[in-house]
Amino acid sequence: MIRKAMFEDLDTIDKISVECISKMKIDNIGQWEIDYPRKKHFKTDIEQDILYVYEIDQKVKGVIAIDKTFAESYRELASWSTEKGLVLHRIMVSSSARGLGIAKKMFNFAIELAKEKKYSSIKIDTHTENFIMLNLIEKYHFEYRGYLKSINRSAYELLIHK
């Protein structure tokens, strides 16, 4: 089940974040550091009403931020189809739940939300060596939009067909 994150979820979300940061370090992916993303960032996401969690047996196993704000760093590129779209951030799955298709379910949720709210696209960025996320982006047929120099990320967009 996917639901809005609550402040009571912050400790669990932060633990999942540390797991993901550690896995990225092991895999030599320089996307996140031990101080980002952490509890204060997720607290802000909850306050902005953009953070969702995926639960199994009432335990948080996945996290995704679905933002309506066009990220400032995205202004570097002129190749977006439109600024109006949802932006996915901080997608994480607990190490105890990897391989269960949770990231796919969260992507599907974001796509359905975009259709429901009449957004024309979904945008995402990731580190050029984050092969797990790049594989998922490719499976969903996101289109490469360019390199975001200011944040050292590759940017992608999925056009939503209503």
C-alpha positions in Angstrom: 0.0 0.0 0.0 1.2 3.5 -0.8 0.2 6.4 1.4 1.4 9.8 2.4 4.3 9.8 4.8 3.7 11.0 8.4 6.1 12.5 10.9 5.9 9.2 12.9 7.6 7.5 9.8 10.7 9.7 10.0 12.9 7.3 12.0 12.1 4.4 9.7 12.6 6.5 6.6 16.0 7.7 7.9 17.1 4.1 8.5 16.2 3.2 4.9 18.1 6.3 3.7 21.2 5.2 5.6 20.9 1.7 4.1 20.6 3.2 0.6 23.6 5.6 1.1 25.7 2.7 2.4 24.7 0.6 -0.6 25.7 3.4 -3.0 29.1 3.7 -1.2 29.7 0.0 -1.6 28.7 0.3 -5.3 30.9 3.4 -5.8 28.0 5.6 -6.7 28.6 9.2 -5.6 25.0 10.2 -5.6 24.2 10.6 -1.9 26.4 11.4 1.1 25.8 10.4 4.8 24.2 13.9 5.4 21.8 13.7 2.4 19.1 12.7 2.2 18.4 12.5 5.9 15.6 13.1 8.4 15.5 16.9 8.0 15.0 16.6 4.2 12.2 14.1 4.6 10.6 16.2 7.3 10.5 19.1 4.8 9.0 16.7 2.2 6.3 15.8 4.7 5.6 19.4 5.5 5.3 20.1 1.7 3.0 17.1 1.4 5.1 15.4 -1.3 6.5 12.3 0.5 4.9 8.9 0.1 5.7 5.6 1.6 5.2 2.0 0.5 4.1 -0.3 3.3 4.1 -4.1 3.7 2.3 -5.4 6.8 2.1 -1.8 8.1 5.9 -1.5 7.9 7.5 1.2 5.7 9.6 -0.5 3.0 9.8 2.2 0.3 9.9 6.0 0.0 9.3 8.4 -2.9 9.0 12.2 -3.1 6.6 13.3 -5.8 7.0 17.0 -6.2 5.0 19.5 -8.3 7.8 22.0 -8.3 10.1 22.3 -11.3 13.6 22.0 -9.7 15.8 25.0 -10.0 18.7 22.9 -11.3 16.4 21.7 -14.1 16.4 25.2 -15.6 19.9 24.4 -17.1 18.2 22.4 -19.8 16.0 23.7 -22.6 15.1 20.2 -23.7 12.2 19.5 -21.4 8.8 19.1 -23.2 7.3 21.4 -20.6 7.9 22.7 -17.1 4.5 21.4 -16.0 5.1 17.9 -14.7 5.8 15.9 -11.6 9.3 15.5 -10.4 10.5 12.3 -8.6 13.1 12.5 -5.9 14.6 10.4 -3.2 13.3 7.0 -4.3 14.4 4.3 -1.8 13.6 0.7 -0.9 14.6 -0.9 2.3 17.4 -3.5 2.0 14.9 -6.1 3.5 12.5 -5.5 0.6 14.7 -5.2 -2.4 13.7 -7.4 -5.4 10.0 -7.2 -4.5 9.1 -4.7 -7.3 8.5 -1.9 -4.8 10.3 0.8 -6.9 8.2 -0.3 -9.9 5.0 0.0 -7.9 6.0 3.5 -6.7 6.8 4.5 -10.3 3.4 3.2 -11.4 1.8 5.2 -8.6 3.5 8.4 -9.8 2.4 7.7 -13.3 -1.2 7.2 -12.3 -1.1 10.4 -10.1 0.3 12.4 -13.0 -2.6 11.1 -15.2 -5.2 11.8 -12.5 -3.9 15.4 -11.9 -3.5 16.0 -15.7 0.3 16.5 -15.7 1.9 16.1 -19.1 5.2 14.5 -17.9 7.3 13.1 -15.1 10.8 14.2 -14.6 13.7 12.5 -12.8 17.4 12.8 -12.4 20.0 10.4 -11.2 23.8 10.0 -11.0 25.4 8.7 -14.2 26.6 5.5 -12.3 23.3 4.7 -10.5 22.7 1.6 -12.7 19.8 0.4 -10.6 17.8 3.6 -11.2 19.0 4.0 -14.8 17.7 0.5 -15.5 14.3 1.4 -14.0 14.2 4.7 -16.0 15.0 2.7 -19.2 12.2 0.1 -18.5 9.7 3.0 -18.2 10.9 4.5 -21.5 12.0 7.9 -20.0 13.7 10.0 -22.5 17.2 11.5 -21.8 17.0 15.3 -21.6 20.6 16.1 -20.8 23.2 16.5 -18.2 22.6 18.7 -15.2 26.1 20.1 -14.6 25.2 21.9 -11.3 24.2 18.7 -9.6 26.2 16.1 -11.6 23.1 14.2 -12.7 21.5 12.9 -15.9 18.0 14.2 -16.5 15.1 12.2 -17.9 11.4 12.8 -18.8 8.5 10.5 -19.3 5.6 12.0 -21.4 2.2 11.1 -20.0 -0.4 9.9 -22.5 -3.8 10.6 -21.1 
